[in-house]
Amino acid sequence: MNPPNGELIVVDDVPGEFSERVIEAFHNRPGEDFSMFLSGGQTARRCYERLAVDGADQIDWWQVDVYWSDERCVPPDHPDSNERLVREALLERVGAANAVYPMRCDAGADAYQQRVAALGRFDLVHLGLGPDGHVASLFPGSPALDADPGRLVTMNHDPSGRNPYDRMTLTFAGLARARTTLVTVEGEAKRDAMARVCAGDETCPGARVRAERIVWLADPAAAAGCK
C-alpha cells in the first residue's frame, strides 16, 4: 500500500536502490548544478558509502552542491555529527564536490535559511525515518512541527528526551521545496512508524512530508505493516 504522500518501493537492498535513484535524479536535473540535502544515521551511512562507489563515474561531483537536512548541535568532528558522517561516507571517498554547506548551530538558523531560500527548489532531499516517526529533526510534539510557513530552517529539540542534543533542521516548508525526496527505511524497529506513514497518520511527522515527488525505499521488515 502506497502512503498518501508518496510511492513505497520495497527492496532487499535499500542502499543500492538509493544509489540508483540519486544517479537518476542527477542525470535528470533541470539545471547545470545539482543541490542535494543529506542526513544522518546508520542507514544513511550505508547509502552514502554505496553512492560513493556507484556514483564515482556516473556523477560529476563538481556539479554537486551538498547541504544538510538536519544537524545535531555538536562539533563537526564529533562522532554524532551528521557533517562528519557525510564527509567520511561520501565526500572523502569521491574526492570533492562543487560546494559543501554544513549546518552549524553556532551560526544560527537564519544564516542557513538565507542560503537555502536563495536556491528556490532543491533537486534532492534524503531523509530517514525514526522509530518514533520523526524525519530530519522534526520530532513528535516538537515546536518545529508548527513552524511558520515562511520558515525553511529552524532550531528544534526532541521533547521526549529520547534523541539528545539540540538540533538545526529543515521544516516541513523547507522539505516541500524538494523536486525529489528519498526516504530510506530499514529494519523491524521502523515497522510501526512506516505503517503509520502508510495509513496517513499525521501525528507521525513522516506522514506530513510533502514534495514534488516522494519515494519511500523500505526493506521488507520495515514495510511489513503497509498492507
N, C-alpha and C positions, 0 to 999 in steps of 0.2 A: 504494500500500500504506500503510495507516494504521500509525503506530508503536504499540507496545503500550501506551504511556502517553498516548494521546490521538488526536485526529482531525486528519488532514492535509487542508488546503484549499489547492489550487494556484490562484493568481490572478496575473494580469498586474500588477494594481495593489494591492500589499501595503498601502501607507498608506491607500488608500480602503477596503479591506476591514477593516483595523484600526479605522478611524474608525467604520464602521457597527457593528462588534461592541461597541465601547465604549459607543456610544449605546444599543444594545440592552440591554447589561448595566445601564446606569444606569436605564433605564425599568423593568427587571425586578428592581431591587434590593429586598431584603426589608424594609429599614428606611427611615427618613427620610433618613439621610445615606449617602454612598457613599464607601467607602475605596478609593483607587486607588494602587498601588505602581508607580512608573515607573523607567526605566533610562536607559542612555546609548548612544551610538553613532550613526552616520550614518543608519541605517535608522530608529532611534527618533526622531531629529530630524525626518525627513520625516513619520513617523507623527503626531507631536505637532503639527507645522505644519498637517497636513491636519485633525486633530481640532479645532484651534482655529477653523478655517473651518466645518467641518460641524457642530460642536457648539455654535456660537455661540448658536443659537436653540433647539437641541434638548436642551441640558443646562443645568440650573440650577446654575451653578458655586458658588453659595452653599450648596449641599448636598453639595459635593465636598470631601473631605479627602485631601490629597496627601501620600504617603510615597514613599520611595525603596527600590528592591530592592537596590541596592548603590551604593557611592561610592568614589572614589579619595581618598586622604588628601592632598588639595591644598586651597588656599584656595578659598572659594566663587566667587571671581571669576576663577579660573584657567581657561585655555582647555580643559583636560581635565576640568573639574568637571561631573559629572552634574547637580548642582543648577543650575549656570549654564545648561546645555543646556535643562533643563526650563523654567526661567524664561523664557529667550529664545524657545524654540519654542512654548510653550504659555501659561504663566501671564501673561506680559506682554501676550499677544495677546487673551486672554479677559477680562483686567482684574483678576480676583481669584479666590480660592477660599475656601471656608469656613474652612479651616485648612491650613497648609503645615508639614510636619515634615521638614526636611532631615536627612540623616545628617551628623554632624560627628565626625570621628575623635578630635578633642581631648576630646570629651565621653565617649568610650568606648562600647563595645558594650552595656554593661549598661544605660545610660540609654535607648538605643533599644529594647533588649529589653523593658524595663518598659513603654515606651509601646505597643509593638505587641502585647504579651501582653494588655494590657487591652482590645484590640479584639475578641478572640475570633476570629471568621472575618474574612478580608479579602474584600472584594467583587470586586476585580480586581487581578491582578498582570500586568505586562507585562515580558517578557524578550526578549533577543536570543539568538543562538547564535553563539559564536565559531568560527573555522576549526578550533580545537583541541577543540571540543565543549563549551566552558565556557558556563554560564548564570549570570546575576548575576555575582558574582566567585568562583564555585566552579570553580576550575581543576583540570585533571587532576593528580593526585598531591599536591594541597594539603591542609593539615591540616583545613580546614573540611569536607572531604568526610566526615570521621568524627566530626563534632561530636556531642556528647551529644544525645539526642532531646529533652531539655527546653530546649535552647539554640536560640532562634529567630534570633538575630543574633550574629555573631562577627566578629573581625578575621581577615584572611587575606592571602595573597600568592601570586603565581604562581612556583612553584619553578623553572620553566624560564627565567624572566627575560624571556620574550617580552612580557609585559604589565607595564609599570612601575608603580611606586607600591604601597605597602601599601593595603589595602582594608578597608572595612566591608561586610558582605553579609548578606542573609538566608541561612539554612541551608536544607537540604532540609526540615527540620521546619517552618521558617518558611514556605517556599513551599507546603507541603502544607496550609496554612490557607486557601488561596485558594478561593473559590467558582468563579471563572473565571480561568484563566491563558491569556493570549495570547502566543505566541512568534512573532516576526516574523523571517523569514529570507530574505535576498536575495542573489543572485549566485552565480556558479560557484565562488567561493572557499569557499562554505559547503556545497558539494555533498557532499563526503566526510563532513562532520560530520552533515549531515542524513540521509545514508544509514545512518550508524551508529545514529542515533536510531531510524530506521525498522526496523532489524534488531534493536533491543533490546539493543545492545551497552552494558552498564552500566559499561564502562571509559570511556565517554563521559558526562560529567556530565549532559548534556542528557537522556539516556535514563533518568536516575534521578529526574527531577522528577515529583512526584505532586501532585494537586489534585483537587477535586471534578469539575472539567471542564478539560481542556487542549485548546486548539485551536492547531495549528501552521499559521501563514499563510506560505506559501512561494511564491516566484515559480518559473516553470518551470526556470530554470537551477539554483536551489538544490535543487529537488525531483527533479531528473533521476535521482538514484541510488536513489530509492524506487520500486522496481518490484515 
